[in-house]
Structures are given as C-alpha cells and as structure tokens.
Amino acid sequence: MNSNTNQNSIWRSFVRYGRYLAQFVFSLFLLAILSFFLLNQMPGDPVLQWSGLGEPNQTKQFDRRYSDATKTLHLNLPEFYFSIHAKCFPDTFYKTNELYQQDQVRSLLWEVKNWPALTAFLNAEKKLRNGLSEESLTQISKPLSNIKSIAELRKFQTGQLREFQSGVGAREDTIVKTFDADIRSILNSSPVAGWWIPVLCWHGQSNQFHNWGKELLTGNGGVSWVDGRAVWSKIDNAFWITLRLSLTALLLSFLIAIPIALFLSLQKRNWLHRLILLSLDFVFTIPLFWLASLTIVFVLGPVYFNLADYFPSFEMAGSASWTGLILPWICIMPGLIAYLSRFLFKLLEEEIHKPYAQQAIAKGLSRRKWLSRHGLRNAAIPYIYTLTMAIPAAIAGSLVLEILFSIPGMGRLTFMSVISRDWPVLFALVMLNGLLTLTGYLVGNIVVSYLDPRLRIPESTNQGQGL
Amino acid sequence: MIAKNQNSDKDHNGKKSRRFGLWAVIVFVSLLALFRPLIANDQALIVITDSGYEFPAFRELPSHWMLRSEPPVTIPIEGKAYFPLIAFHPQRIDLDQRLLPPGAQIKAQAKSGRHWLGTDQLGRDVLAGIIHGLYIAIIIGLGTMLLAFAIGIPLGWLASWTKRHSLSIANWKLVPFLLWLFSILVFNNLVLGNSLFTAIGLVNSLVFCISFFLLFRNKSGKGKSSSIQIPFDRLIFQFAAIIDSIPGLLWVLILGALFGPSLSGLILIIAWVRLPEIIRLSQLEADRIQTLPWSEAAIVAGIPTTRIWWKHWWPAQWPVMQTIFLFGVISGVVLESTLSFLGLGLPYGQVSWGTLINGARTDISAWWLVLFPGIMLLLFIQGLRALSRYLAAN
C-alpha cells in the first residue's frame, strides 16, 4: 500500500467505499421488493378499505366506483416489471376483471385452462345480469358470484338455475336458456394445447411496484387507508417525536455509561467492583415493558405515589415540552446504560490483556495513562459500530414506551396502523426503518474501515478456489 | 499432598452438589410446568363416590400439553373431593371475581380457596396463571431456538465453508436440497392461491429446480463432476442482512397481522427474527474452527464435507452455541411476553405472563397484576443466565 501513488490510493478508497455503497443500494432494493411483496399479501381488499364502499353488491354503480378507485390507487396495473405465468393465462390478466373477482376467475381458469372459453362464459354471465330484471337478479346473483370451481358450476346449473328457470316469464326464460347453453359449452371445453408452459411476460415501467417506489421516493408515500392523509406527512411528525425521545435517551446513556466503564476499568477488583458488575447485569435483563408498567402502576397509579400531576403525559404537557418525556427516559435508560457500560468495560478488558498493553504497563505506564492513550482509542472502533447500530434499534425499541405513555411517535403509529390495518403507512414505516438500519450499517462500515484498515473488505477474495 | 487432595475432594463435592442442585431446580420447574393441571386446577384430583374413585384433573393433562385455550366443562361433584393445592383453573373466566387483591377469600362457593396472588380483569387466578405461563414460556423459548438452530446453524456452516472452499457434495445428496426447493415452490403456489398441487405448479417447480441445478453445476474437472459452485456465502449474508434490516418487533407485527394470532405462528415468527443472529454466530464459530490445524487435517484427509460439519464442527462449537441457545430462549420469552402485553401475541384465551401484565392496563391500581408475573419473568431470565454462566464455567 505504501508504494502506491497518491492518486492510486484515492481511486482505491473510492472503489472500497463504493462497494459499501453498492451493497447498500442493492440491499435497499431487495428490502423494497420484500416489503412490496408483503404489502400485497396483507389481508383485506385495498380498494374496499380505501374507498369505504361496503361489500360488493353487483350493481353497476358499485362496479363503476370500484373501478374508479382501483385506477386512483394504480391497482389496475401489473404488480411487477415482469411476471411468469402459465400459457393458459392472458398477459393482461391483472386488468381483465375487478380485484374482488380475480380470485374467482383465477381458480376457474386453473380448472378450465382455456381463456377464450372462460371469457365467453364471463361475457355470457354479464349478459345475463344485464338482461334480467332487478327483482329476479337478486335470486340468482349471490350463488352465481360464489362459484369457485367447475364442480360448483355444474351443481349450480343442475340445481339453482333449473329452479330459477321454472319461476320466470317467457322473455327471461330465453335469456336463461342461452346462459344454460353457455355453461354447457364451458363444461365441454378442452384445455389449450401446451397450457402448462411457463411464459415470461415483460410489463415495463408502468407497474404497481414502480409506482409505489416512486411515490415513496419523490411523492408523498401514498395515502393512508384510514383517514386519507398523505403517508409521509403522517410519519413526519411522529418521526421527530421519536427521534427526540430515543436519540436523547441514547446520548444521555452514552454520557453516563462511559464514565461507569472507565471507573470499572480503573477500579480495584474488590466487592464493590463485583457488586456494580452484577447489578449492571441484573438491570440489563429487566424487560422494558415490565419496567414501564411498574412505573405507571406505582408512580402514576393512585394506590402508591400518585405523582400523575408531576409527570403529565406527553399530550397534556404539550408537544414542545420535555416533561412528558422524563418518565419514558427513566424507563429506557437503565437498560441502555447497563448494556453500553458493560460492553465498553468488556472491550477495555480484552484490550488490556493484549501483549502490547501488558508490556506497556510492565514498563511503568500507569493504567490511567494507558487507558487515555491506547485503550480508549482501540476500544472506540467496535464501540462506534455499536452506536451506529443502536440508533435504529432505539427508534424501534421505543414502540412499547410510546404505546404505554401515549406519545404520538413512530412506534405508536406502527402499532395503530397494524391495529387498523393501514398497510401503506405500516410499510412506509418498514421502509424508513430499513433505510435507517442499512444507513447505520453503511456509516458504521465506512467509519470502521477508515479507522482500522485491517477490517476492510479484502479486495480479492479467493472465491471458488476449491479443494 | 494430603491437604491438597482433601481440598480437591472438597471442591469436587461442592461441584457435585451444585450440579445436583441445578438439576433439581430444572426438574422441579419442568414438572411444575408439565403437570400444571395437578397443581392448579378447579377439577378435583380425586373424587370418592359410592361407586368408586374418579380422577378428573388427570383427564385434563393432554389438553394442557396440547395448549388448548378452552377450560373443560365443570361437572357437579357428588361425593368427597380432594382439590389441588391451588383450586383454580388459569383459564376459567369468572366475572364476579374481577380484579381481587392478593389473599382474597371466596366464600360463596362450596370449595373454599384463596386467590393468593389476586385475580385479573377477567377473574382468573393469577397464581394459577403464572404456573400456566411457565409452560408457555418453556414451549416458546425451546420451540423458537430449536427451530432457529435447525435452520441457522447449517446455513452458517455453509456460508463459512463456501467462503474458503467450493462445495463438494455428491449428486445424490443434492436430492434433499432440490426437494426442499421444490416444496417451497409448491408452497408458493399454494399460498399465492394458484391452486392446490395442480400439474402446472408441479411442472413449473420441477423446471425451475432442474434448470437451477443445471445452471450451477460445475463441469470442470472430471474427478469432481459432482461439485457445485454457488456463492452460498453471499446469498446467505444477503438473506441475513435483509431480515436484519427490519427490526424484530416490526417483523413480528407484520407477520402476525398476516398469519393471525396463534401459538405455532408466533414460534415460527420469533424463530425467523432470531435467524440472522444464529447464522452469523454459527458462521463466525465455523470460521474460527476452520483455521484450526485438526480441522484442516480433516479436510486434507478427504473426510466428506457433511461429516466434517456434523462430527467435528458441531461438537467444537457446542460450548459457545449452548450459551447462545440459552440467551435466545430468554429473548424469545421476553419478545413473546412483550407482544402478549401489547395484546398482539397469543390468541385470545391463552394465559401467559405478558397477558397477565396486560390486565393492569385496564386498571392501573391493580399492582399485583404487574408485580408477580413480572417477578416470575425476571426469575426465569435470571435462572437461565445463571445456568449459562454455570455451563460456561465448566
């Protein structure tokens, strides 16, 4: 490395950190795909939930409003850039029917394996619905829309349809008869040749995933299904509150934990030392939700201290005030302090048992001086890495506190969006959390590899040099 | 010399007695959890009637082990009955006795008994609930970690191995792997609602599996025609990084909303959250072991890869993994009780420490609902930590 020219080393460091950056972007892309896949799998019909239309009732007005809402939400587009499907499916299956009918059509198609025949049948069904009067339609509409398989269709034809046919007038009788013939033709249809061949279909940029990602990156992140507000504006407020809660707690804990670790490192190994270590160990294991519940019951509850007047809730104290955050801090900080101080102490202990430190101390360097000149500096590398990891973890960890102390931060927003099935908000939060975590990795990796060249990714790996 | 001998003898005895004490505690706790219906139940242990003896409490054991959330129907007792120590069923809802403080006596019933630790917001006895919660904690802790170990440790080995060597496994050993892939694809078809095991799903899966196999087969070198070249290490690290990039609690919320509340689902989800950590630690340990002389000697001697993993790596990394196992059990139980506390974990009707503490959210003067289950949780955690410390010291 020393023999390299300056320019060369700049290029090398660019390549080195560029790799971290490439890894970051790739991971983020994978995370986005995963989140989008999960978002699509979540229970509930997005259009019904967003538009509040109520259950499908087979009226024309409903269908029109439903398809309008589908267009507004961009759900009439393919899901991804490409799709792989069996040959018996049409390329544009995603827009041939309304969303709430697609499961039914799909399961029928899997049995018939013949798209033209099924289309003819669906058109016949539509014709039937248009031809019949409202009154007689109500008798047959529900069983018709519940048919999910060929066996059910056959049963419908021989049972309910016959029954219905016997009770209608001459004009409707002919309509039902043609429909009966249509059912017979689909029952007799044979599968398309080579229906099982997998087909790759390219849909291009106008797809749901692309729109979702674009909306998250440049737009307002979509709309909430609950109150119709823009997702990012909902998250924006909550984010700063959470940051105020958790980042301050984290920094305060660092400020307290570092002196404790230094004290432990310099202190003689006597009973006090053991006591402090044991109590730190104990404090670290106390579950956060239990500590918070204890605080609420004993400090705020009416039976014991009843100090609710001194510690007002976040909303009562006003969002600009800090008094609402004191109790949450008291709950979250002991664990953080215990973890951080024990970790630094362990790192310093490992460092001082290394040969160089032992030799320096044997030659007369005092422990205190060794600590300030060498120990802290060397222990700082893994410690900084922990800090960058701890920020997203602390933000996620504030969930319990925010729910218990009713602080309108990100954790509570997450909880509420799960409770009310508000998936766009939930997955925007997932992406934000993922972004923070991956940024933590990125910054941590770059800082650490800058501080300690030994920890850099090796530039050539011995990939595939087998036995 | 004699004194030294005596000393070591004493040490040995001390160790022995400590080990005995440890096993005694473990056995006691497991018996308590397993035979909860004989200790806390509103069914009688023995009923003496004119016609003979009956043992209603024993009949409940299977449903306890299967974790059914419905308590059995009580049948009026004729004759002399002997009740268990705690005469309450942990899941029996009794709205007349809501939120009773510790030590409250019931008078209105034929069988007298005290709620030693009070009752919760649905009138269920807290002490019985705590003992029942012990069983749930053990099931969740063991279930999650066994699952995470079974998947995570082999993946860690694979990652560590492919970092240094290409994988050389006989073709026939790939069959289970392909079957696994195949089953995932079938499952995929199932979940996506395409169809149940239709021909199309099977054919697609087969085509995918075979093309995957053909694409990555290494054809160079006639002697090793069966070795494959897939960058498993990168794939596995990427997999772990993706799971890690969403915080554990968020994963549990998402997957819990997707699959609905159930105990087995919760175990699967917590195991999924633990997976990256297990993979990483297993891979680190394997990295360390791989560079040891005896491991390299085993490789040079031509011992099959999978045999090296099972017979040599696993015993060598067991001391570290057992600590990780215990810590994983702890964090699994804490995660479960946090979720149950938030009302998102266990299905309605199941009693665990978290659901008991949750009761205090309806009435913040009910301090006994927070204190006692929490102390039990803390004892459980500290006990496991003590066990891990003991195991590490030996």
Interface residues (C-beta under 8 A of the other chain):
Chain A: F26 S27 L30 L31 L34 L38 Q41 M42 P43 I84 A86 D103 R106 S107 W110 W195 W196 P198 D281 F282 T285 I286 P287 L288 F289 W290 S293 L294 I296 V297 F298 L300 G301 P302 V303 Y304 P392 A393 A396 G397 L399 V400 I403 L404 T414 F415 V418 R421 L426 L429 V430 N433 G434 T437 L438 Y441 T461 N462 Q463 G464 Q465 G466 L467
Chain B: K163 R164 H165 S166 S168 V191 G193 N194 S195 T198 A199 I200 V203 N204 V207 K224 S227 Q229 P231 Q238 A241 I242 D244 S245 I246 P247 G248 L249 L250 L253 I254 G256 A257 L258 I299 I330 V334 S337 T338 F341 L342 L344 G354 I357 A360 R361 I364 S365 A366 W367 V370 L371 G374 L377 L378 I381 Q382 R385
